[in-house]
Amino acid sequence: MSEPIRNKKLDLSTAPTPQNTPANQAPISSHAQQPGVSSIKEEDVDRNNAAAMLAQNPALVSMIQGKLGSLVGRSSGYVESLPVPVRRRVAGLKGIQKEHGKLEAAFQEEVLQLEKKYFAKFTPLYQKRAEIVNGNLEPSEEEVNAGKAEQEEAATAESEAQNKSEPKEDMKGIPEFWLTAMKNQVSLAEMINDRDEEALRPLCDIRMEYLDRPGFKLIFEFAPNDFFTNKTLSKTYYYREENGFGGDFIYDHAEGDKIDWKAGKDVTVRVESKKQRNKTTKQTRVVKKTVPTESFFNFFNPPKAPSEDESVDSEDDIEERLELDYTIGEDIKEKLIPHAVSWFTGEALQFEELDEEDLEDGDSEEDDDEDDEEDDSHDDEEESAEEDDGAKPKQEAAECKQS
């Protein structure tokens, strides 16, 4: 399925421009980028002395940044210096470009409507998949035969012969279908820890809905469980009202459901215990403190872009978090939901383009785990400790009743 909602970045770094406006804009950025000044010649400038001077004068740096920021979008004067007839033609080209922009926006809207049309056709297939996964329906012989690969027929025949001689286990549906699929999807696997796995075992279904306005909602359906009372957890991605360059929809922000955690079951926090000794009485007591921790369920509490009145320690950090959050939502919408069984079996991995860093991380993962285990054994002997209230792994997934 095409991706009209993505805001595609254009590489205009080599194109001449009479303005110093940044050449490209991040799809989720609400702040203008600082203009570049790489064209200024520095032959007569002692770079080291200049850097030292700026480092000792932060007020000067702030003033320069403010001046540069005020130049964004301003004309360099090139167009204004052209003869009147030429400027008239440039204005005419801008008028033509506006008409082009209207057609681009109409094109993207039409593509979105086409996506919605076919999504309505996909929905019954997703519903049947959920029924089979949760043990409420068995696939037909035609569906089973269509799903068998030629190279699997011999192995399947042998396994069927073995199954006839062995007692059948009481197993309903496909246990841990969605958890397994998520752990095989690279971007999601990095977010899931051991405590998350226990809370994700009751996951029955993941589905998506389009909004009336540009945007979409992801819905995670759970069976009754020991972690929270929510039957569903949803996250909605909203886009701006105006279209971006090329008519693309521009991502604005996301909103997630509040999770109603049961007592002691919140996997997004951990409890640290620390011993304190009274200087006067010499008595020792244990103080417990709840602190946030990494968890997949933080996905439902998305980062928010700061307002103009708010100050942030690192604007690049919040932009990176916003972009990562959007990418994960798109991966669930465009990859996981449409091809869940391929992620469950791991077949979808062969179509993923893994970075060299991902491959290196995978090779060194076992070594890192061993180092972590050694560090953890030493940490347990220190004053601080983490209390994990997660339940023990269940052999069978909880039943999920389809509405």
C-alpha positions, 0 to 999 in steps of 0.5 A, a space after each residue: 500500500 502506498 504511503 501518501 501521508 509520509 512527508 518526503 524530504 527533497 535534496 535541494 542542497 545543490 540547487 541555487 536559491 536566491 534565499 537563505 531559507 533551509 532547503 529541506 524541512 523535517 516532516 515533524 518539525 515545527 521549528 525552522 532550522 538555522 540557516 547555513 553560512 558555509 559560503 562565507 570565505 574564511 581565508 583571513 580568519 584565524 579559526 582557532 582564535 575565533 572559536 576561543 573568542 566565541 567560547 568565552 563570550 556566550 552572549 555574543 554567540 546568542 546574539 549571532 544566533 538571533 541575528 541569523 534566525 531573523 534572516 530565515 525566509 528573507 530575500 537576498 535581494 537578487 530577485 528585487 534587483 532583476 529588471 521589471 519584465 523579468 520580475 513579472 515573469 517570475 511572479 507568473 511562474 509563482 502563480 503557475 506553481 500555486 496551481 501545481 500545488 493545488 493539483 498535488 494536494 488533490 492528488 494526495 487526497 485522492 490517493 488517501 481516499 483510494 487507500 481507505 477504499 481498499 482498507 475497507 476490503 482488507 478489514 474482513 481479512 483482518 477480522 478473520 485473522 483475529 478469529 483464527 489467532 484467538 481460537 474462535 475459528 479454524 481456517 478452511 482447507 482452501 486457505 490452508 492449502 493456499 498458504 502451504 509453500 511447495 518446499 514445506 509439503 514434505 515436512 508438513 506431511 511428516 509432521 502430520 504423521 507424527 501428530 496422528 501418533 501423538 496425543 493432541 494438546 489442548 491449545 487454542 488458536 495461536 498463542 502469543 501470535 502478536 507478541 512473537 510478531 512484534 519481537 521479530 519486527 526490529 523497531 518494536 523488538 528494541 522497545 520490548 523488555 522481559 517485563 513488557 513481554 508478560 504484559 503483552 502476552 494477553 494481546 489479542 489483536 492490533 488493528 488500525 482505523 483511518 480518521 475523518 481528518 488526515 490521520 490514523 488510530 492504532 488499537 491494541 486489544 487485550 484479554 483480561 489480564 493481571 496488569 491493567 484494566 483497559 480492554 483496548 489501548 489506542 494511539 492516534 496520529 494527527 496531521 496538520 490541516 494544511 498540506 506541505 511541499 508537494 501536497 504531502 500531509 505533514 505529521 503534527 502530533 500523537 495522543 495515547 490512552 491512559 493505562 489503568 495499571 493494577 496495583 504494583 503492575 506498572 511496567 513503566 516504572 521501577 522501585 528503587 530501594 536505598 538504605 539510609 543511616 541516621 547520623 544521630 541514632 545510627 539506625 538504618 532504614 530502607 527508603 523506596 522510590 519509584 522512578 520511570 523506566 524504559 518500556 514498550 508501554 511508554 509508546 502510549 505516552 508519546 513525546 510532545 513538541 515544546 511550545 514557544 514559551 517552553 524551554 528545552 535542554 536539547 531541541 535536537 533530542 525532542 525532534 529525534 524522539 518525535 520522529 522515532 515515535 512517528 516512525 514506529 507508528 508507521 511501521 505498525 500501520 504499514 508493516 506489522 498489521 498488513 503482514 502480521 503472519 510473515 512477522 510471526 514466522 520471521 519471513 518478513 525479515 528477509 525484506 527488511 533493509 538492516 543497517 550495518 549498525 543493526 547487524 553489528 548490534 546483533 553480533 555483539 548482543 550475546 556478549 553485551 548480555 553476558 556483561 550486563 549479567 555480571 554488572 547486575 550481579 554486582 549491582 544487587 550487592 549495592 544499596 540500590 535494587 530494583 523490585 520487579 512485580 511482574 508475574 511468571 510466564 504463563 504457558 497459555 495466552 488468555 482468551 480474547 473474546 471478539 466483539 
